[in-house]
Amino acid sequence: MKTRFILLISLFFFSFGNAQLTKENKEKLLKDLVTVTPQKFSFKQINLLSNKTDKSVQILITADSDKDYISRDNFLSTVDSIVFMIISGMYTTEELSKYDIKDIDDLIGSPDVMIKILMTKDGVQILVTNSGETNKETLSWDELI
């Protein structure tokens, strides 16, 4: 009888814990990544990379585009691809695996890395600021795609 009681209590707490996790995941999945206004699409994300041995790194990612020539899905896919290429060039998979990567709502002071993506009907401009130095690349859509 005592074992059955402990089992029921354990199942109750296990179920409660999973319900909380599911609720958090559901909230994340329901959150829109792209802000849509009548004229444009915008994207903003702040990542905090931290571990116990190295200093933490904040990465601010922003992107903007007029809505007249790109769909919301293609806007987000393009942003994702560009950010992936940039981060892959900055860190190896092994280096990234050492970090706990979290999305945060607000910057904690100044970002260590800023990635700004501007899309127009003619192409994309990418600005990456790291350690106070900004690199800029401008590509036509033909060059990017």
BAKE-472858 format. One record per residue (C-alpha): residue in three letters; x, y, z; residue number from 0. Coordinates in pm, whole numbers, plus 50000, padded with zeros to 5 digits. Example, Ala and Ser with C-alpha at 12.3 -4.5 7.8 and 13.67 -1.06 7.14 Angstrom:
REC  vexti      X      Y      Z  drenba
REC    ALA  51230  49550  50780       0
REC    SER  51367  49894  50714       1
***
This chain:
REC  vexti      X      Y      Z  drenba
REC    MET  50000  50000  50000       0
REC    LYS  50283  50237  50092       1
REC    THR  50462  50157  49765       2
REC    ARG  50145  50225  49568       3
REC    PHE  50103  50563  49741       4
REC    ILE  50463  50660  49662       5
REC    LEU  50415  50552  49301       6
REC    LEU  50099  50763  49266       7
REC    ILE  50270  51068  49421       8
REC    SER  50570  51019  49191       9
REC    LEU  50344  50998  48885      10
REC    PHE  50160  51313  48996      11
REC    PHE  50482  51515  49029      12
REC    PHE  50622  51370  48706      13
REC    SER  50304  51466  48520      14
REC    PHE  50305  51814  48673      15
REC    GLY  50668  51869  48574      16
REC    ASN  50599  51761  48217      17
REC    ALA  50292  51986  48197      18
REC    GLN  50511  52285  48286      19
REC    LEU  50771  52194  48026      20
REC    THR  50503  52144  47764      21
REC    LYS  50350  52482  47846      22
REC    GLU  50688  52656  47808      23
REC    ASN  50754  52481  47478      24
REC    LYS  50405  52563  47355      25
REC    GLU  50459  52931  47436      26
REC    LYS  50789  52929  47247      27
REC    LEU  50634  52756  46948      28
REC    LEU  50340  52997  46935      29
REC    LYS  50560  53308  46949      30
REC    ASP  50599  53476  46610      31
REC    LEU  50962  53523  46504      32
REC    VAL  50878  53782  46240      33
REC    THR  50707  54113  46311      34
REC    VAL  50478  54206  46024      35
REC    THR  50365  54562  45956      36
REC    PRO  50175  54685  45650      37
REC    GLN  50506  54780  45482      38
REC    LYS  50774  54543  45609      39
REC    PHE  50897  54231  45784      40
REC    SER  51129  54261  46084      41
REC    PHE  51323  54007  46285      42
REC    LYS  51507  54052  46615      43
REC    GLN  51674  53787  46827      44
REC    ILE  51921  53806  47112      45
REC    ASN  52126  53498  47195      46
REC    LEU  52333  53452  47508      47
REC    LEU  52610  53194  47479      48
REC    SER  52753  53104  47817      49
REC    ASN  52955  52838  47992      50
REC    LYS  53153  52809  48311      51
REC    THR  53503  52843  48162      52
REC    ASP  53480  53108  47888      53
REC    LYS  53329  53453  47893      54
REC    SER  52968  53478  47781      55
REC    VAL  52882  53619  47441      56
REC    GLN  52570  53812  47344      57
REC    ILE  52468  53808  46980      58
REC    LEU  52210  54059  46853      59
REC    ILE  52051  53966  46522      60
REC    THR  51822  54206  46335      61
REC    ALA  51677  54193  45986      62
REC    ASP  51439  54411  45787      63
REC    SER  51275  54386  45447      64
REC    ASP  50995  54548  45251      65
REC    LYS  50703  54311  45197      66
REC    ASP  50660  54389  44828      67
REC    TYR  50906  54134  44688      68
REC    ILE  50958  53856  44944      69
REC    SER  50721  53628  45134      70
REC    ARG  50734  53601  45512      71
REC    ASP  50858  53240  45485      72
REC    ASN  51136  53330  45241      73
REC    PHE  51234  53629  45455      74
REC    LEU  51276  53408  45762      75
REC    SER  51450  53133  45564      76
REC    THR  51696  53385  45417      77
REC    VAL  51769  53536  45759      78
REC    ASP  51821  53191  45907      79
REC    SER  52058  53085  45627      80
REC    ILE  52266  53402  45649      81
REC    VAL  52294  53383  46029      82
REC    PHE  52391  53015  46008      83
REC    MET  52670  53096  45760      84
REC    ILE  52800  53381  45977      85
REC    ILE  52794  53186  46305      86
REC    SER  52953  52883  46131      87
REC    GLY  53236  53110  46019      88
REC    MET  53289  53245  46370      89
REC    TYR  53265  52922  46573      90
REC    THR  53329  52556  46505      91
REC    THR  53063  52302  46598      92
REC    GLU  53293  52185  46877      93
REC    GLU  53324  52538  47016      94
REC    LEU  52949  52595  47003      95
REC    SER  52882  52265  47179      96
REC    LYS  53065  52400  47486      97
REC    TYR  52812  52681  47525      98
REC    ASP  52464  52689  47669      99
REC    ILE  52273  52894  47410     100
REC    LYS  51963  53083  47525     101
REC    ASP  51731  53331  47359     102
REC    ILE  51691  53631  47588     103
REC    ASP  51438  53915  47568     104
REC    ASP  51670  54210  47630     105
REC    LEU  52038  54283  47599     106
REC    ILE  52248  54273  47913     107
REC    GLY  52448  54586  47840     108
REC    SER  52602  54591  47491     109
REC    PRO  52611  54299  47247     110
REC    ASP  52946  54136  47172     111
REC    VAL  52838  54056  46817     112
REC    MET  52577  54235  46603     113
REC    ILE  52442  54090  46282     114
REC    LYS  52224  54325  46079     115
REC    ILE  52058  54211  45757     116
REC    LEU  51885  54457  45523     117
REC    MET  51691  54324  45224     118
REC    THR  51573  54529  44928     119
REC    LYS  51425  54434  44594     120
REC    ASP  51775  54438  44445     121
REC    GLY  51965  54241  44708     122
REC    VAL  52089  54204  45063     123
REC    GLN  52333  54398  45276     124
REC    ILE  52488  54216  45572     125
REC    LEU  52670  54400  45849     126
REC    VAL  52858  54206  46115     127
REC    THR  53010  54393  46409     128
REC    ASN  53247  54195  46630     129
REC    SER  53503  54340  46874     130
REC    GLY  53419  54693  46756     131
REC    GLU  53500  54614  46393     132
REC    THR  53225  54613  46130     133
REC    ASN  53238  54409  45811     134
REC    LYS  52986  54485  45540     135
REC    GLU  52889  54273  45241     136
REC    THR  52637  54368  44976     137
REC    LEU  52501  54097  44747     138
REC    SER  52246  54093  44465     139
REC    TRP  51977  53830  44490     140
REC    ASP  52146  53643  44204     141
REC    GLU  52470  53626  44405     142
REC    LEU  52294  53517  44724     143
REC    ILE  52065  53259  44571     144
***
